[in-house]
């Protein structure tokens, strides 16, 4: 039955809605005992308050799930999983010309996740075009035309492996063809007091892409433009980082990449190459079996720009507010050592390295994870370096507690072989030990050396402790990584030869004290260079003082020793909730020989925006700063300003967003992972419809399109319309959709939203009579917008000037009504008189 919305001021509408309620009551509770068949029922129409009881058509209600034959757009929900909307045909069954069944094509059935052995039991009907899945005992198919959903209930034994947050491979969505352009632009300007000119910096990075079927093309770019106080200091730079193709290989649980890429290895250092790779993808496993993405933490002394790069390629860039920061949304494909640069507004720069080594290399028993790479090493300028190479590695789950892993790199005058073993120690955590041997032939010598590594991971539930990663590596003086070999071959200069590396990431929860502690330690020594160190310790606690609740205190201490320079710092803060969404804070920063104090106010607004304002002082004088983060539908905008009395004034801005265009439409949007997966939401011609993803809401644009980018690959993503904040002239037949996308896909989900005016109407036939009681009125999109009541009276929704609507009874469209061009005010002032032409 069509959903009816009552205007509070329209008393006449309320009267007629009561009659519709009576109709619904009769349909579901006033049934006669006369049953023609297992599904077909008759109604006792004597109880209806209808003047012309001979002119009643309840055929659409006489059979459970009856739908008139034709083409319809349906979402398919099988148990807890849902497929994208698609057009399906409805035909009468071969043995019942008065009934109706949805036609599932063989291609569609292959996506439903049935085990192959059960698919062989299905039968065909309608000239062998359709598959009858209900032949399996316990399978039920219930179409709901009002919601636009077909509900399929299937016993779990018939289906491939599923979990609450994971769906079978057959249900993964490759998306639709389209193009995308994601960008991240950063602008900064700084003026020294007493100088007439400013230093301006514009930098950015992003991805251009195109999707066709399962294939994705991506082109990563970055740029930097600097304009100093004189024309000679102007610098311009534009670079294409990578040009590559990739696609998922679902049946192999792997990803195929062709073009320019970086070696992503758990055993060997990363380097740039042009070629191809086949890599098993942990993201294709259920979430509880996957790895983790690296996290970068630090402390900004002022509003600052943070740049994370690897071998010159910018991976992530943003502006952060003063204080501790944590960047957690890096891609899981990032591996190896990352270079982090924190550029403060006062011109100072922090630089340090972060090792993204993962937890010990363990694999489920009986499973094999693998990586194969081949190609030509290349420089950042896309020039070939050295001979072609081949590399491969594997991890085999030997038993429930043991894993064997290893790999090799081979190229001309270089060889490296690694072998290791991982052990699940159960209550004592997990450990992995491996050794790598390298053989390199240089111009004047041959080097043969070994590198040894031990890594450990453990969570101590009883004490609230977790060692995310602890590792030690020792390389003798003759050992050379392939990256070192390439650098030496290109320049014939000595390279920084690794000696020892210690890495620890540790967290501890002291429940009795209410204190959380986080420690990160990294120490790297070289045979021919000075050591590098990074220490970071963070303590935090929530507590109450009298009527003040949820007060937060934190202390962060760090030391960065890099390239011969040392940067020590201490950051302490205390914050008190203020009002409904605000926070009042005080913090102090001690860095090398300077100390600053700052008081501030921060607030998160209802639309998701947040801002901070701060005032403080130091040995150099007073300071003011502000920070604002705006999450608009078309982009994320971050702005900040800083003023240091007698020193400088500065401002910065980040603009992060994207454009996605398909044959279904286009939309500007926010962007998280550059070139990553996304879903285009289509609400027809309904604009300003709020759509909710994970942790964010965006509105459809003037063309009824919105793009959600906070999407997980190979995981079930839930998308919904915020029905509580929809425009007054909009109604949604369904408000929730699911999407499980392969990496880089552009998903497409269409919601049935009816927009337009609402009004009472009288539908009259050409001979002066009325359509039968219970006749259905549908718009051009086959959405039911009204049901005919007594004497042609019908409450219609979604009215648009000049639109045509079909009126159906007896299982077929009988006539068409045309709305007038002037509709404004009719829902309040009177009934529409609508002739229905056959």
C-alpha positions, 0 to 999 in steps of 0.5 A: 500500500502506498505510503500516505503523508498527511499535512497537519493543516489539511483536515480533508486529507485526514478524512480520506486517510481514514478510509485508506486505513479501513481498506488496509484493515479489510485486506489483512483482517476481514478475509473470507473463508473462501480460498481458490488456491494455496496463494489466492484469497477472496475478500469480504467486500460487504464490510467496506464503506463504499457506495459502488460495491460492484466497482472494486478491484483488489486483484493486486492484494488477492495473492501474496506478493502479487506484482503485475507483469513488467520490468521493475527496479529492485534491490535484492536482499539475501539474508543479511546481505544486499546487492545493488539495484537492477532491472528485473522482469516479472512474468506469470509462472508457466503453470499459473497464468494469473500469478506472478514471479520475478525472473532471476537470470542465470547471471544474477543467480551466480551472484547470490552466493549459492554453493556450486553443488546446489546451483546444479539443482535449480530449474529453468522456466519462461523459455529457459530464461529464468531460474527457479531458486525456490526449488531448494527446500527452505528458500523463500522469495518475497518481493516488496514493490512498495520498498523496491526490495526482493527479500530472499531467505536462504538456509546458511548451509546452501551459501558460501562462507559469510560473516556479519561484516563480510560477504562471499566473493560472488557478491562483490561489486566491480562498480560502474564505468567512470572517471575520477579526479581527487585532489589535496591542495595546500596553500601557505603564506608567511610574512615576517614583521618589518618585511614588505613581501611574503613567502608563499607556498602552494603544494598539492597531490592527487589522483586521476583515474578511470574505471572500466569493468574490473580494470582501474587506471590511476595516475598519481601527481604532486606539485609544489610552487614556492614564491619567496621574497625575491623573484630568484627564489621562485620554484615550480615543480610538477611530477607524475608519481605513478601511471598504472593499471590494476584489477582484483583477481577475486578467485585468487584472492590477489591484486594484479598491477601493471605499470609504475609502482613501488615494491610492497614487501614484508621482507625487502626494502621498497623501491620504485619499478615499472612492470607488473605484480600479483599480490595476495590481498589481505583485504579480501579476507574476512576483517578479523584475518586482515592486517593493519594500516600504519599510524603516524603520530607527532606534536605540532608546535603551531598550526602546521603542514604535515607531509608524509612521503616515501622516496620522494613520493607524497603519500599524504599531506594535510594541515593540523592544529597545534598540539598532538596529532595522529594520522590513521587513514593511510592506505594498508598498501603502504610499506617500508620506511616513511619520511615525515615532515612537520612544517611549522608556521614559524618556519621551523621544520621537524623531520623524522622517519616512521617504520611501518613494519607489521606484526609477525608474518603468520598465516592461517593453517593450510593457507598460502599468502604470496607476492610476485614482482617483475620489471625494471627499476626506475628513478623518481624521474621515470628513468630506468636504473639497473637490470630487470629484476624478479622478486617473490615471497610467500608465507605458508601456514604449516600447522595451527601454530607454525608458519614458514615464510621466505622470498628472493630478489634477483637482478643481474649482479644482485641476489638476495634470499630470505627465509624465516619462521613464525610461531604463535606462542598463544598466551605469550604472543607471536614471534617471527625470526628470519635471515636474509643473505645478499650477494652483490657484485660492485665495480671493484668488489663482491659483497656477501652479507647477512641481515637478521630480524626478530619481531614480536607481537602480543596483547595482554588482556589481563593487564590492558597492555598491547605490544603492537610491534617490537622488532630488532634487526642487525645487518653486517657491514657487507650486507646490501639491500637491493635499494642500496645496490641500485643507489650505489650503481647509479651514483657510485657513492657510498650509501648509508649502510644499516647496522641495527634497528630497534622498533617498539610500539606499546600501549598500556591501560591503567584501569585503577588510575584511569590512565592510558599510556602509549610508547613509540620507540625507534632507533636506527644505527648505520655503519657509515653514518650517525644514528637516528632516534625517535622516542614518543611517550603519551599519557592521558587521563579523564577525571572529575573535580566537583561539578566539573565532569570529564576533564581531560589531561594529557602529557606528550614527550618526544625526541627526534634525532635525525640527520645530525640534529636533535629536537626535544619537546614536551606538550602538556594540556588540560581541557574542560567541557564547556557548554553542549559541544565546546571545550576550554583548554590550557596547554604548555609546550617546551621545545629545545630552548623555548617555552610557550603557554596557550589557552583556547576554546574548541567546539564541534558544531552539529553539521560536523564542522569544528574550530579552535581559537587560542591565545598565548605567550612565550619568550618571543611575545604574545600570540593568537591563532585560529583553526577551522575545519569545514566538511562541506558536501563538495570538499573539505576545507581547513583554514588556519591563521597565526600571529606572533607579536614582533615575529611573523603573521601566517595563514594556511588552507587545505582544500581536499576533495574530488570529482566523480563522473559516470554515465549515471551522473557526476558530483563533487565530493570530499575525498579520503584515500586518493583514487579509492573506492566510492559509491555514487548515490542517486535519488532521481530528481530529488535534491538536498537529500541527506545521505549517511555513510560511515561517520559523515553525512552529505546532501545530494546535489541539484541533479540528485547525485552524491558520492560517499568516499568513506568506503572499505574495500571488500567489506559490507558498507551500509548507506542510508538516507537520513529520513528525519531531515529530508525536505518536506516535499520528499518521501523515500520508499526505502532508505538503506542500501549496502555495497561491497566493492572491489578496490577502486570501484565506483559503486552505484546505488539508487534510492526510490525517492518521490518528490513533488506536491501532495493533493487530493484528486478525483480521477474520472473515466471518459464515460463519467465513471470512476476507476474501481476502488483499490486501483493503483496510480503509478508515476513514470518511474513505476512508483506507486503514488496513490490508491483510488478510493470511493468515487475516484477520490485519491490522495496523490504524492510526488506531483509535478506539473505536466507529468503523466501517471498510469492507473492500473487495475485487473492486472494491467494499465487501463488509462493515463492521467495528465497533471496540469501545468499549474499545481501550486496551492492545490493541495491546500485549496481544493481537489484536482479533477483528473480525466483518465484517458484510455 
